[in-house]
Amino acid sequence: MSRQQRLIIVLIGSFFGLFILAGVAGFLSGVVSGATGDTSDRPLIWGMGAFAVLAMIGAMAVSVFWMRNIDEAAREAHKSAWFWGGTGGMAAGGVLVILASLPQAESLNLAAWFTDRTDPAAYMATGAFAMLTLMIVGYALAWVWWWLARR
Amino acid sequence: MNNRLKVLRAERNWSQAELADRLGVSRQTVNALETGRYDPSLPLAFKIARIFAQPIESIFSDGE
């Protein structure tokens, strides 16, 4: 089996593994909730917490496997994309962070643009997702640029 | 950095994909090397030299 085939199998396996893991976490939360008679949100929160931690550990493991199995130029492209694209995206997000900290931004219900929730955690998640999105967009652009410049 | 990769490969009638296989890298990487837009690491440069049975300095030059 070639290196590329191994990488594709691991990626597809991880994708479906994520769904299975989410299903198992939901099922176990229900089982715990039923067994203990705890009707609060606690079992769900613990279940989702465990899912989130395992999913991120899995994502890290797949990333490490990926980086170790690509060749040096591909690795260099990712490193360059991480620095230029990631920090560029973070700089763009930094502008939004500064603007959001102004008292004048108080009337902006940013979280309400994406969800019905307007609680502090929803704002926190909105900010984190916005920063993550900008960094990923920057990463993707820098990665594409790196390869286009070396065609 | 300049290199003679393309010439050496053509002399052996190898495709980029074939050379990539021998080096254990992708075809895109071979292309980037041949165009001189990507400088290989020292281990990869040694591997290239071994495959073409030539000293590194006869394949790569710093352009000065």
Backbone of each chain as ProteinMPNN parsed JSONL, in Angstrom:
{"seq_chain_A": "MSRQQRLIIVLIGSFFGLFILAGVAGFLSGVVSGATGDTSDRPLIWGMGAFAVLAMIGAMAVSVFWMRNIDEAAREAHKSAWFWGGTGGMAAGGVLVILASLPQAESLNLAAWFTDRTDPAAYMATGAFAMLTLMIVGYALAWVWWWLARR", "coords_chain_A": {"N_chain_A": [[0.849, -1.205, 0.0], [0.593, 2.168, -0.916], [2.043, 5.27, 0.296], [0.358, 7.435, -0.085], [-2.144, 6.199, -0.406], [-2.434, 5.138, 2.138], [-2.66, 7.487, 3.624], [-5.08, 8.524, 2.63], [-6.886, 6.541, 3.456], [-6.651, 6.762, 6.24], [-7.65, 9.368, 6.585], [-10.329, 9.154, 5.643], [-11.234, 7.198, 7.408], [-10.977, 8.598, 9.832], [-12.856, 10.59, 9.479], [-15.32, 9.174, 9.433], [-15.031, 7.967, 11.875], [-15.353, 10.077, 13.597], [-18.094, 10.599, 13.492], [-19.05, 8.21, 14.548], [-17.948, 8.336, 17.094], [-19.279, 10.59, 18.113], [-21.874, 9.587, 18.143], [-21.575, 7.484, 19.989], [-20.894, 8.963, 22.264], [-23.281, 10.416, 22.674], [-25.047, 8.287, 23.079], [-23.962, 7.077, 25.41], [-24.273, 9.187, 27.191], [-27.048, 9.223, 27.396], [-27.459, 6.687, 28.494], [-26.154, 6.904, 30.987], [-27.625, 8.966, 32.07], [-30.122, 7.72, 32.248], [-29.528, 5.568, 33.962], [-28.694, 6.759, 36.35], [-30.73, 8.425, 36.932], [-30.492, 11.038, 36.637], [-31.768, 13.899, 35.558], [-30.847, 16.271, 34.746], [-28.76, 18.495, 32.723], [-26.266, 17.584, 33.06], [-25.116, 14.874, 32.476], [-25.105, 15.003, 29.663], [-23.47, 17.201, 29.162], [-21.026, 16.267, 30.229], [-20.682, 14.067, 28.59], [-20.497, 15.252, 26.026], [-18.305, 16.816, 26.518], [-16.321, 14.874, 26.889], [-16.421, 13.783, 24.331], [-15.577, 15.994, 22.815], [-12.935, 16.328, 23.762], [-11.755, 13.839, 23.065], [-12.163, 13.915, 20.293], [-10.547, 16.074, 19.546], [-8.036, 15.166, 20.386], [-7.826, 13.016, 18.665], [-7.836, 14.44, 16.248], [-5.418, 15.772, 16.455], [-3.683, 13.572, 16.478], [-4.131, 12.52, 13.907], [-3.232, 14.684, 12.417], [-0.498, 14.709, 13.093], [0.27, 12.216, 12.086], [-0.281, 12.698, 9.402], [1.523, 14.829, 8.807], [3.929, 13.48, 9.165], [3.934, 11.748, 7.085], [3.888, 13.034, 4.646], [5.816, 14.493, 1.954], [8.925, 16.432, 2.112], [8.632, 18.963, 0.839], [5.883, 19.351, 0.775], [5.438, 19.437, 3.476], [6.827, 21.727, 4.113], [5.257, 23.566, 2.782], [2.962, 23.508, 4.371], [4.013, 24.446, 6.786], [4.784, 27.014, 6.086], [2.291, 28.017, 5.35], [1.035, 27.897, 7.804], [2.458, 29.804, 9.28], [2.416, 32.296, 7.698], [-0.247, 32.428, 6.666], [-1.806, 31.696, 8.903], [-0.983, 33.549, 10.909], [-1.533, 35.871, 9.536], [-4.311, 35.703, 9.232], [-4.937, 35.788, 11.917], [-4.107, 38.343, 12.531], [-5.946, 39.824, 11.057], [-8.225, 39.087, 12.447], [-7.534, 40.208, 14.826], [-7.989, 42.911, 14.451], [-10.755, 42.961, 14.496], [-11.141, 42.126, 17.121], [-10.119, 44.302, 18.558], [-11.885, 46.307, 17.708], [-14.259, 45.231, 18.674], [-13.898, 45.505, 21.355], [-14.401, 48.126, 21.901], [-16.484, 50.559, 23.497], [-18.531, 51.415, 21.896], [-19.295, 49.211, 20.48], [-21.122, 47.907, 21.885], [-23.845, 47.773, 21.278], [-23.982, 45.988, 19.226], [-25.289, 42.973, 18.309], [-23.726, 40.53, 17.764], [-23.615, 37.682, 18.017], [-26.249, 37.01, 17.664], [-26.585, 37.146, 14.958], [-25.944, 34.734, 13.951], [-27.083, 32.741, 15.515], [-29.865, 31.911, 17.705], [-29.244, 32.386, 20.23], [-28.082, 34.628, 22.775], [-26.44, 34.682, 24.897], [-23.521, 34.987, 27.116], [-21.723, 32.828, 26.572], [-22.375, 32.171, 23.962], [-21.486, 34.407, 22.607], [-18.793, 34.156, 23.103], [-18.219, 31.779, 21.75], [-18.865, 32.608, 19.156], [-16.907, 34.551, 18.683], [-14.599, 32.958, 18.88], [-15.001, 31.154, 16.769], [-15.041, 32.944, 14.634], [-12.412, 33.912, 14.654], [-11.036, 31.515, 14.244], [-12.024, 30.823, 11.713], [-11.025, 32.923, 10.113], [-8.29, 32.416, 10.399], [-8.101, 29.89, 9.244], [-8.925, 30.416, 6.628], [-6.893, 32.167, 5.862], [-4.743, 30.4, 6.095], [-5.381, 28.492, 4.118], [-5.266, 30.096, 1.795], [-2.568, 30.907, 1.844], [-1.326, 28.459, 1.617], [-2.153, 27.576, -0.933], [-0.998, 29.623, -2.442], [1.73, 29.128, -1.945], [2.213, 26.701, -3.342], [1.412, 27.442, -5.93], [3.322, 29.332, -6.537], [5.465, 27.729, -6.944], [5.201, 26.202, -9.19]], "CA_chain_A": [[0.0, 0.0, 0.0], [1.429, 3.369, -1.013], [1.901, 6.258, 1.365], [-0.821, 8.251, -0.393], [-3.332, 5.386, -0.105], [-2.527, 5.072, 3.615], [-3.151, 8.794, 4.092], [-6.505, 8.652, 2.282], [-7.644, 5.629, 4.33], [-6.687, 7.359, 7.592], [-8.546, 10.537, 6.552], [-11.724, 8.682, 5.546], [-11.508, 6.523, 8.68], [-11.133, 9.626, 10.875], [-14.119, 11.284, 9.215], [-16.422, 8.337, 9.914], [-14.781, 7.759, 13.304], [-15.894, 11.242, 14.31], [-19.542, 10.383, 13.614], [-19.255, 7.091, 15.479], [-17.604, 8.846, 18.423], [-20.378, 11.473, 18.538], [-23.001, 8.701, 18.439], [-21.273, 6.769, 21.24], [-20.978, 9.951, 23.354], [-24.701, 10.692, 22.896], [-25.643, 7.076, 23.636], [-23.493, 6.915, 26.788], [-24.918, 10.246, 27.997], [-28.415, 8.75, 27.639], [-27.38, 5.533, 29.411], [-25.81, 7.426, 32.315], [-28.781, 9.739, 32.513], [-31.17, 6.768, 32.619], [-29.104, 4.739, 35.096], [-28.573, 7.55, 37.59], [-31.957, 9.199, 37.124], [-30.112, 12.456, 36.578], [-32.471, 14.495, 34.41], [-30.244, 17.564, 34.41], [-27.924, 18.47, 31.506], [-24.903, 17.176, 33.434], [-24.566, 13.755, 31.677], [-24.884, 15.441, 28.28], [-22.286, 18.072, 29.148], [-19.848, 15.411, 30.42], [-20.555, 13.25, 27.366], [-20.004, 16.108, 24.941], [-16.94, 17.219, 26.906], [-15.443, 13.735, 26.57], [-16.377, 13.692, 22.864], [-14.742, 17.087, 22.298], [-11.528, 16.055, 24.081], [-11.307, 12.719, 22.235], [-12.139, 14.349, 18.884], [-9.37, 16.934, 19.336], [-6.845, 14.299, 20.481], [-7.814, 12.29, 17.385], [-7.451, 15.376, 15.183], [-3.971, 15.987, 16.611], [-2.997, 12.336, 16.067], [-4.209, 12.44, 12.441], [-2.345, 15.737, 11.892], [0.889, 14.261, 13.256], [0.437, 11.137, 11.105], [-0.272, 13.362, 8.092], [2.78, 15.572, 8.637], [5.059, 12.546, 9.092], [3.843, 10.931, 5.879], [3.994, 13.8, 3.412], [7.235, 14.759, 1.696], [9.43, 17.649, 2.762], [8.109, 20.192, 0.226], [4.492, 19.475, 1.243], [5.54, 19.855, 4.881], [7.263, 23.124, 4.082], [4.075, 24.353, 2.38], [2.091, 23.628, 5.55], [4.673, 25.309, 7.781], [4.695, 28.381, 5.563], [0.873, 28.408, 5.435], [0.719, 28.111, 9.217], [3.015, 31.085, 9.731], [1.918, 33.468, 6.973], [-1.713, 32.438, 6.614], [-2.364, 31.669, 10.261], [-0.768, 34.822, 11.604], [-2.259, 36.895, 8.766], [-5.713, 35.588, 9.635], [-5.035, 36.241, 13.305], [-3.986, 39.809, 12.506], [-7.256, 40.339, 10.607], [-9.131, 38.887, 13.584], [-7.123, 41.152, 15.866], [-8.691, 44.179, 14.175], [-12.126, 42.781, 14.993], [-11.084, 42.065, 18.593], [-9.947, 45.685, 19.043], [-13.144, 47.024, 17.473], [-15.301, 44.677, 19.546], [-13.674, 45.936, 22.735], [-14.83, 49.519, 22.044], [-17.82, 50.677, 24.097], [-19.512, 51.625, 20.812], [-19.713, 47.911, 19.918], [-22.049, 47.32, 22.861], [-25.181, 47.539, 20.706], [-23.911, 44.958, 18.185], [-25.61, 41.62, 18.784], [-23.068, 39.669, 16.759], [-23.984, 36.262, 18.14], [-27.628, 36.853, 17.164], [-26.547, 37.028, 13.496], [-25.727, 33.331, 13.587], [-27.857, 31.831, 16.357], [-30.888, 32.593, 18.506], [-28.708, 32.64, 21.58], [-27.326, 35.882, 22.969], [-25.77, 34.576, 26.197], [-22.068, 35.222, 27.005], [-21.014, 31.692, 25.941], [-22.619, 32.252, 22.515], [-20.571, 35.443, 22.1], [-17.441, 33.602, 23.171], [-18.113, 30.82, 20.644], [-18.874, 33.374, 17.902], [-15.572, 35.145, 18.543], [-13.616, 31.895, 18.631], [-15.232, 30.645, 15.41], [-14.645, 33.983, 13.679], [-10.94, 33.91, 14.616], [-10.647, 30.241, 13.628], [-12.358, 30.896, 10.285], [-10.059, 33.81, 9.455], [-6.994, 31.735, 10.369], [-8.174, 28.784, 8.266], [-8.964, 31.029, 5.288], [-5.516, 32.629, 5.63], [-3.927, 29.194, 5.923], [-5.681, 27.917, 2.8], [-4.749, 30.999, 0.759], [-1.1, 30.862, 1.856], [-0.939, 27.119, 1.127], [-2.343, 27.591, -2.391], [0.02, 30.53, -2.986], [3.038, 28.461, -1.863], [2.337, 25.737, -4.436], [1.331, 28.139, -7.223], [4.609, 30.01, -6.758], [6.508, 26.722, -7.243], [4.786, 25.352, -10.324]], "C_chain_A": [[0.882, 1.253, 0.0], [1.129, 4.326, 0.136], [0.627, 7.086, 1.181], [-2.115, 7.493, -0.073], [-3.548, 5.299, 1.403], [-3.124, 6.354, 4.162], [-4.648, 8.937, 3.828], [-7.359, 7.77, 3.191], [-7.761, 6.213, 5.739], [-7.656, 8.539, 7.626], [-10.016, 10.12, 6.511], [-12.137, 8.012, 6.858], [-11.765, 7.53, 9.794], [-12.473, 10.326, 10.733], [-15.297, 10.474, 9.767], [-16.275, 8.06, 11.416], [-15.379, 8.871, 14.138], [-17.404, 11.079, 14.534], [-19.841, 9.275, 14.627], [-19.019, 7.563, 16.913], [-18.727, 9.733, 18.968], [-21.599, 10.632, 18.923], [-22.807, 7.991, 19.765], [-21.406, 7.728, 22.429], [-22.438, 10.252, 23.685], [-25.387, 9.511, 23.56], [-25.251, 6.92, 25.11], [-24.112, 7.97, 27.71], [-26.335, 9.813, 28.365], [-28.437, 7.619, 28.651], [-27.122, 6.003, 30.832], [-26.995, 8.176, 32.905], [-29.895, 8.803, 32.998], [-30.814, 5.985, 33.866], [-29.089, 5.512, 36.407], [-29.848, 8.343, 37.883], [-31.684, 10.696, 37.126], [-30.761, 13.091, 35.339], [-31.912, 15.876, 34.046], [-29.413, 17.426, 33.132], [-26.524, 17.917, 31.778], [-24.35, 15.997, 32.606], [-24.248, 14.165, 30.24], [-23.616, 16.293, 28.182], [-21.005, 17.248, 29.3], [-19.591, 14.574, 29.161], [-19.975, 14.058, 26.227], [-18.585, 16.592, 25.219], [-15.95, 16.129, 26.536], [-15.296, 13.595, 25.059], [-15.433, 14.744, 22.293], [-13.26, 16.811, 22.533], [-10.985, 14.938, 23.188], [-11.199, 13.113, 20.762], [-10.886, 15.19, 18.618], [-8.069, 16.147, 19.454], [-6.698, 13.519, 19.17], [-7.348, 13.18, 16.254], [-5.941, 15.633, 15.237], [-3.193, 14.774, 16.107], [-2.992, 12.206, 14.539], [-3.269, 13.468, 11.81], [-0.884, 15.311, 11.964], [1.201, 13.173, 12.229], [0.579, 11.715, 9.702], [1.075, 14.034, 7.841], [3.971, 14.638, 8.487], [5.064, 11.756, 7.791], [3.857, 11.708, 4.573], [5.466, 14.12, 3.178], [7.623, 16.155, 2.195], [8.891, 18.94, 2.151], [6.671, 20.436, 0.703], [4.469, 19.954, 2.696], [5.919, 21.336, 4.972], [6.09, 24.042, 3.717], [3.154, 24.565, 3.574], [2.707, 24.555, 6.606], [4.562, 26.771, 7.368], [3.256, 28.894, 5.689], [0.488, 28.707, 6.872], [1.22, 29.483, 9.665], [2.34, 32.269, 9.04], [0.393, 33.548, 6.984], [-2.337, 32.515, 7.99], [-2.199, 32.997, 10.971], [-1.459, 35.975, 10.862], [-3.732, 36.912, 9.144], [-5.921, 36.089, 11.047], [-4.95, 37.767, 13.386], [-5.308, 40.442, 12.072], [-8.272, 40.215, 11.737], [-8.824, 39.853, 14.707], [-7.809, 42.503, 15.703], [-10.11, 44.099, 14.741], [-12.156, 42.752, 16.525], [-10.986, 43.481, 19.171], [-11.257, 46.459, 18.889], [-14.249, 46.541, 18.42], [-15.136, 45.138, 20.985], [-14.079, 47.4, 22.961], [-16.231, 49.579, 22.663], [-18.912, 50.835, 23.029], [-20.032, 50.308, 20.225], [-20.779, 47.24, 20.794], [-23.403, 46.951, 22.229], [-25.188, 46.455, 19.624], [-24.222, 43.583, 18.77], [-25.056, 40.602, 17.792], [-23.519, 38.22, 16.813], [-25.366, 36.004, 17.554], [-27.683, 36.762, 15.635], [-26.487, 35.562, 13.067], [-26.596, 32.35, 14.362], [-28.908, 32.626, 17.138], [-30.349, 32.99, 19.871], [-27.954, 33.97, 21.638], [-26.643, 35.878, 24.334], [-24.26, 34.749, 26.016], [-21.322, 34.082, 26.305], [-21.196, 31.711, 24.416], [-21.699, 33.295, 21.888], [-19.142, 34.918, 22.056], [-17.221, 32.655, 21.978], [-18.069, 31.546, 19.3], [-17.493, 33.969, 17.635], [-14.533, 34.103, 18.187], [-13.761, 31.36, 17.203], [-14.78, 31.662, 14.367], [-13.124, 33.985, 13.525], [-10.434, 32.657, 13.901], [-10.881, 30.268, 12.113], [-11.342, 31.754, 9.535], [-8.692, 33.134, 9.333], [-6.985, 30.613, 9.33], [-8.192, 29.325, 6.836], [-7.556, 31.503, 4.91], [-4.592, 31.465, 5.332], [-4.111, 28.63, 4.512], [-5.096, 28.781, 1.681], [-3.221, 30.913, 0.666], [-0.602, 29.525, 1.311], [-1.042, 27.067, -0.397], [-1.261, 28.458, -3.045], [1.385, 29.851, -3.015], [3.229, 27.511, -3.041], [2.29, 26.414, -5.802], [2.659, 28.805, -7.563], [5.712, 29.03, -7.122], [6.111, 25.772, -8.359], [5.837, 25.356, -11.435]], "O_chain_A": [[1.798, 1.379, 0.812], [0.123, 4.212, 0.836], [-0.08, 7.396, 2.139], [-3.062, 8.068, 0.463], [-4.676, 5.374, 1.89], [-3.981, 6.327, 5.045], [-5.396, 9.409, 4.685], [-8.424, 8.187, 3.645], [-8.827, 6.167, 6.354], [-8.405, 8.694, 8.59], [-10.844, 10.657, 7.246], [-13.242, 8.227, 7.356], [-12.667, 7.339, 10.609], [-13.144, 10.621, 11.722], [-16.156, 11.005, 10.471], [-17.268, 7.936, 12.133], [-15.854, 8.641, 15.25], [-17.922, 11.378, 15.609], [-20.755, 9.385, 15.445], [-19.781, 7.238, 17.823], [-19.083, 9.64, 20.142], [-22.276, 10.928, 19.908], [-23.732, 7.895, 20.571], [-21.956, 7.365, 23.469], [-22.796, 10.335, 24.86], [-26.196, 9.677, 24.473], [-26.105, 6.662, 25.958], [-24.434, 7.684, 28.864], [-26.775, 10.007, 29.498], [-29.287, 7.571, 29.539], [-27.783, 5.561, 31.771], [-27.318, 8.035, 34.084], [-30.529, 9.056, 34.023], [-31.662, 5.753, 34.728], [-29.434, 4.969, 37.456], [-30.009, 8.873, 38.982], [-32.511, 11.503, 37.55], [-30.337, 12.84, 34.211], [-32.43, 16.557, 33.161], [-29.373, 16.353, 32.53], [-25.703, 17.795, 30.869], [-23.239, 16.091, 32.084], [-23.248, 13.73, 29.669], [-22.808, 16.14, 27.266], [-20.02, 17.487, 28.601], [-18.452, 14.399, 28.729], [-19.063, 13.603, 25.538], [-17.774, 16.758, 24.308], [-14.894, 16.39, 25.959], [-14.206, 13.327, 24.554], [-14.609, 14.459, 21.424], [-12.43, 17.022, 21.649], [-9.9, 15.06, 22.621], [-10.269, 12.702, 20.067], [-10.24, 15.032, 17.582], [-7.111, 16.409, 18.727], [-5.597, 13.379, 18.636], [-6.569, 12.757, 15.399], [-5.274, 15.701, 14.205], [-2.187, 14.909, 15.411], [-1.98, 11.831, 13.947], [-2.6, 13.188, 10.816], [-0.121, 15.521, 11.021], [2.249, 13.195, 11.583], [1.43, 11.292, 8.919], [1.693, 13.835, 6.795], [4.92, 14.952, 7.768], [6.079, 11.162, 7.428], [3.84, 11.107, 3.499], [6.275, 14.028, 4.101], [6.782, 16.94, 2.633], [8.708, 19.923, 2.869], [6.286, 21.568, 0.997], [3.621, 20.751, 3.097], [5.395, 22.083, 5.799], [5.946, 25.137, 4.26], [2.626, 25.66, 3.774], [2.006, 25.346, 7.236], [4.284, 27.647, 8.187], [3.022, 30.038, 6.078], [-0.274, 29.634, 7.145], [0.507, 30.229, 10.338], [1.765, 33.137, 9.697], [-0.184, 34.596, 7.273], [-3.268, 33.285, 8.227], [-3.144, 33.516, 11.564], [-1.914, 36.936, 11.483], [-4.327, 37.97, 9.349], [-6.928, 36.725, 11.356], [-5.627, 38.398, 14.198], [-5.74, 41.452, 12.628], [-9.078, 41.117, 11.96], [-9.713, 40.27, 15.449], [-8.164, 43.155, 16.685], [-10.598, 45.035, 15.375], [-13.076, 43.283, 17.147], [-11.669, 43.82, 20.137], [-11.687, 47.167, 19.799], [-15.061, 47.331, 18.902], [-16.1, 45.164, 21.75], [-14.095, 47.861, 24.103], [-17.07, 48.727, 22.371], [-20.06, 50.441, 23.235], [-21.068, 50.282, 19.561], [-21.267, 46.153, 20.483], [-24.021, 45.951, 22.597], [-26.251, 46.047, 19.155], [-23.493, 43.092, 19.631], [-25.796, 39.916, 17.088], [-23.775, 37.603, 15.779], [-25.634, 34.929, 17.017], [-28.699, 36.353, 15.075], [-26.918, 35.199, 11.973], [-26.82, 31.231, 13.9], [-28.844, 33.853, 17.218], [-30.928, 33.823, 20.569], [-27.286, 34.373, 20.686], [-26.306, 36.935, 24.869], [-23.763, 34.668, 24.893], [-20.395, 34.331, 25.533], [-20.297, 31.321, 23.671], [-21.193, 33.104, 20.782], [-18.386, 35.185, 21.122], [-16.198, 32.714, 21.295], [-17.323, 31.15, 18.405], [-16.977, 33.904, 16.519], [-13.692, 34.318, 17.314], [-12.765, 31.14, 16.513], [-14.206, 31.296, 13.341], [-12.606, 34.052, 12.41], [-9.53, 32.722, 13.068], [-10.049, 29.799, 11.336], [-10.857, 31.375, 8.469], [-8.018, 33.254, 8.31], [-5.995, 30.411, 8.627], [-7.556, 28.764, 5.944], [-7.088, 31.274, 3.795], [-3.76, 31.535, 4.428], [-3.144, 28.331, 3.811], [-4.504, 28.262, 0.734], [-2.653, 30.853, -0.424], [0.421, 29.467, 0.628], [-0.137, 26.576, -1.072], [-0.683, 28.081, -4.064], [2.12, 29.979, -3.995], [4.286, 27.511, -3.672], [3.015, 26.032, -6.72], [3.071, 28.84, -8.723], [6.784, 29.444, -7.563], [6.635, 24.662, -8.454], [5.655, 24.698, -12.46]]}, "seq_chain_B": "MNNRLKVLRAERNWSQAELADRLGVSRQTVNALETGRYDPSLPLAFKIARIFAQPIESIFSDGE", "coords_chain_B": {"N_chain_B": [[18.896, 28.775, -5.933], [20.546, 26.912, -8.463], [19.962, 24.009, -10.563], [20.643, 20.788, -12.144], [18.704, 18.973, -12.529], [16.524, 18.498, -14.31], [17.785, 18.065, -16.761], [19.378, 15.83, -16.166], [17.416, 13.995, -15.581], [16.071, 13.862, -18.032], [18.076, 12.746, -19.598], [17.985, 10.158, -18.77], [15.572, 9.36, -19.568], [13.408, 9.479, -17.822], [10.227, 10.013, -16.366], [8.69, 12.778, -14.6], [7.125, 11.712, -12.608], [8.232, 9.21, -12.319], [10.795, 9.765, -11.357], [10.021, 10.976, -9.005], [8.924, 8.803, -7.65], [11.231, 7.26, -7.241], [12.604, 8.929, -5.551], [10.917, 9.124, -3.445], [9.106, 11.188, -3.1], [6.526, 13.63, -3.939], [5.172, 14.189, -7.29], [4.75, 16.859, -7.737], [6.601, 17.99, -6.053], [8.994, 17.256, -7.283], [8.736, 18.729, -9.611], [8.787, 21.337, -8.537], [11.387, 21.322, -7.603], [12.856, 21.031, -9.975], [12.269, 23.402, -11.329], [13.669, 25.093, -9.833], [12.544, 26.437, -7.782], [12.212, 25.454, -5.351], [14.355, 24.546, -2.824], [16.059, 21.61, -2.027], [16.22, 19.678, 1.058], [19.211, 18.794, 2.898], [19.401, 15.93, 3.285], [17.655, 15.07, 1.195], [18.928, 16.121, -1.017], [21.284, 14.621, -0.997], [20.184, 12.137, -1.528], [19.232, 12.522, -4.105], [21.645, 12.917, -5.39], [22.764, 10.386, -5.05], [20.99, 8.777, -6.52], [21.396, 9.72, -9.13], [23.988, 9.128, -9.308], [26.072, 10.997, -8.969], [28.241, 13.642, -7.755], [27.019, 15.951, -5.275], [27.645, 18.66, -5.783], [27.89, 18.729, -8.521], [25.387, 18.623, -9.403], [23.846, 20.553, -8.097], [24.117, 24.097, -7.899], [25.135, 27.24, -6.482], [24.643, 29.42, -7.993], [26.44, 31.477, -8.145]], "CA_chain_B": [[19.876, 27.743, -6.27], [20.306, 26.27, -9.762], [20.263, 22.575, -10.57], [20.59, 20.114, -13.455], [17.789, 17.841, -12.368], [15.714, 18.248, -15.506], [18.687, 17.498, -17.779], [19.759, 14.48, -15.734], [16.217, 13.144, -15.699], [15.822, 13.67, -19.467], [19.107, 11.82, -20.099], [17.593, 8.78, -18.404], [14.199, 9.151, -20.072], [12.487, 9.27, -16.704], [9.191, 11.048, -16.21], [8.743, 13.389, -13.266], [6.499, 10.772, -11.668], [9.184, 8.122, -12.089], [11.837, 10.288, -10.466], [9.369, 11.189, -7.712], [8.838, 7.481, -7.022], [12.571, 6.864, -6.813], [13.02, 9.807, -4.439], [9.94, 9.031, -2.345], [8.415, 12.48, -2.939], [5.435, 13.769, -4.912], [5.557, 14.74, -8.593], [4.758, 18.326, -7.58], [7.877, 18.351, -5.421], [10.026, 17.148, -8.332], [8.541, 19.897, -10.477], [9.278, 22.521, -7.807], [12.855, 21.214, -7.562], [13.386, 21.268, -11.328], [12.141, 24.818, -11.697], [14.563, 25.852, -8.952], [11.757, 27.257, -6.849], [12.28, 24.821, -4.036], [15.658, 23.957, -2.557], [15.868, 20.409, -1.202], [16.978, 19.548, 2.307], [20.478, 18.085, 2.66], [19.162, 14.486, 3.047], [17.06, 14.846, -0.126], [19.979, 16.425, -1.998], [22.161, 13.438, -1.022], [19.438, 11.058, -2.18], [19.239, 12.855, -5.532], [23.014, 12.657, -5.874], [22.934, 8.918, -5.097], [20.182, 8.23, -7.627], [22.028, 10.062, -10.406], [25.397, 8.701, -9.188], [26.941, 12.161, -9.202], [28.415, 14.44, -6.536], [25.994, 17.002, -5.099], [28.036, 19.937, -6.4], [27.738, 18.705, -9.99], [23.938, 18.733, -9.679], [23.365, 21.842, -7.571], [25.084, 25.193, -7.777], [24.471, 28.363, -5.814], [24.388, 30.463, -8.983], [27.432, 32.565, -8.082]], "C_chain_B": [[19.529, 27.099, -7.621], [20.596, 24.764, -9.661], [20.088, 21.989, -11.971], [19.631, 18.931, -13.434], [17.051, 17.469, -13.648], [16.548, 17.567, -16.596], [19.024, 16.046, -17.433], [18.593, 13.498, -15.881], [15.945, 12.824, -17.176], [16.824, 12.683, -20.06], [18.737, 10.359, -19.828], [16.19, 8.417, -18.883], [13.203, 8.851, -18.954], [11.434, 10.379, -16.732], [9.358, 11.658, -14.814], [8.194, 12.422, -12.225], [7.461, 9.645, -11.305], [10.293, 8.555, -11.127], [11.258, 10.494, -9.059], [9.274, 9.88, -6.944], [10.185, 7.057, -6.451], [13.031, 7.66, -5.6], [12.087, 9.695, -3.225], [9.285, 10.364, -2.047], [7.293, 12.554, -3.979], [5.959, 14.349, -6.235], [5.643, 16.269, -8.516], [6.077, 18.801, -6.966], [9.016, 18.289, -6.442], [9.946, 18.353, -9.256], [9.094, 21.168, -9.817], [10.804, 22.526, -7.732], [13.444, 21.584, -8.92], [13.314, 22.735, -11.735], [13.024, 25.708, -10.813], [13.825, 26.717, -7.95], [11.65, 26.627, -5.48], [13.646, 24.176, -3.88], [15.488, 22.752, -1.636], [16.645, 20.478, 0.104], [18.266, 18.793, 1.969], [20.239, 16.58, 2.451], [18.572, 14.21, 1.661], [18.093, 15.111, -1.229], [20.941, 15.236, -2.122], [21.487, 12.286, -1.755], [19.434, 11.266, -3.7], [20.609, 12.526, -6.132], [23.258, 11.154, -6.02], [22.216, 8.316, -6.306], [20.827, 8.518, -8.982], [23.523, 9.696, -10.425], [26.357, 9.83, -9.525], [27.129, 12.914, -7.887], [27.385, 15.584, -6.472], [26.352, 18.279, -5.869], [27.966, 19.924, -7.926], [26.258, 18.781, -10.375], [23.405, 20.108, -9.262], [24.487, 22.884, -7.568], [24.353, 26.399, -7.185], [24.249, 29.552, -6.738], [25.35, 31.614, -8.933], [28.62, 32.288, -8.998]], "O_chain_B": [[18.37, 26.781, -7.887], [21.359, 24.312, -8.806], [19.481, 22.596, -12.853], [19.75, 18.004, -14.236], [16.962, 16.299, -14.02], [16.095, 16.633, -17.258], [18.965, 15.157, -18.283], [18.772, 12.339, -16.253], [15.633, 11.688, -17.531], [16.47, 11.876, -20.92], [19.129, 9.454, -20.565], [15.693, 7.319, -18.635], [12.273, 8.065, -19.131], [11.723, 11.525, -17.076], [10.073, 11.122, -13.967], [8.715, 12.319, -11.114], [7.51, 9.186, -10.164], [10.674, 7.82, -10.215], [11.919, 10.222, -8.058], [9.512, 9.842, -5.737], [10.271, 6.56, -5.327], [13.745, 7.15, -4.736], [12.433, 10.12, -2.122], [8.944, 10.655, -0.9], [7.134, 11.648, -4.798], [7.047, 14.924, -6.287], [6.499, 16.887, -9.15], [6.596, 19.863, -7.31], [9.891, 19.155, -6.464], [10.967, 18.926, -9.637], [9.777, 21.967, -10.457], [11.437, 23.581, -7.787], [14.404, 22.349, -9.007], [14.208, 23.241, -12.413], [13.111, 26.919, -11.021], [14.405, 27.617, -7.343], [11.066, 27.202, -4.561], [14.051, 23.356, -4.704], [14.85, 22.853, -0.588], [17.604, 21.24, 0.235], [18.392, 18.222, 0.885], [20.814, 16.001, 1.53], [18.942, 13.227, 1.019], [18.125, 14.414, -2.244], [21.361, 14.887, -3.226], [22.129, 11.552, -2.506], [19.606, 10.323, -4.472], [20.719, 11.947, -7.213], [23.876, 10.706, -6.986], [22.758, 7.467, -7.014], [20.812, 7.671, -9.875], [24.222, 9.921, -11.413], [27.323, 9.647, -10.265], [26.277, 12.837, -7.002], [26.95, 16.103, -7.5], [25.503, 18.896, -6.513], [27.98, 20.981, -8.557], [25.926, 18.982, -11.544], [22.624, 20.735, -9.978], [25.643, 22.58, -7.274], [23.145, 26.566, -7.353], [23.725, 30.581, -6.31], [25.133, 32.631, -9.592], [29.546, 33.096, -9.069]]}, "name": "protein", "num_of_chains": 2, "seq": "MSRQQRLIIVLIGSFFGLFILAGVAGFLSGVVSGATGDTSDRPLIWGMGAFAVLAMIGAMAVSVFWMRNIDEAAREAHKSAWFWGGTGGMAAGGVLVILASLPQAESLNLAAWFTDRTDPAAYMATGAFAMLTLMIVGYALAWVWWWLARRMNNRLKVLRAERNWSQAELADRLGVSRQTVNALETGRYDPSLPLAFKIARIFAQPIESIFSDGE"}
